[in-house]
């Protein structure tokens, strides 16, 4: 089985248009987890959170999986334009040319199914835009 969280993280980190917007967070700023590590602060630059939220498989070809992934870029308080720019770049690269081949597996395609939706954390004031993508992947 292929871990699409890892594939998406690798893919986004390989896109210079994405990493250019991540500021000093660029090396560790894409998290494949529902929990954001305590050390993370969007004051250093935006970051991206990837969370699997369902999906399906092809019954005819069990190696191909189609998870539904939430991709949520975050930015600091009052930086809605910055998070919107990052969201647009993520949208552009995910709806780009495929396949994307990595040692762990292959992303065969991606399609946004809902989004963008805005969110402001009531405790921190951090802003986010998120959307859901259907990702088609298989082991390499």
Buried (B, 14 or more C-beta within 10 A) or exposed (E): EBBBBBBBBBBBBEBEBBBEBBBEBBEEBBBBEEEBEEEBBBEBBBBBBBBBEEBEEEEEEEEBBBBBBBBBBBBBEEBBEBBBBBBBBBBEBBEEEBBBEBEBBBBBBBEBEEBBEEBEEEEEEBBBBBBBBBBBBBEE
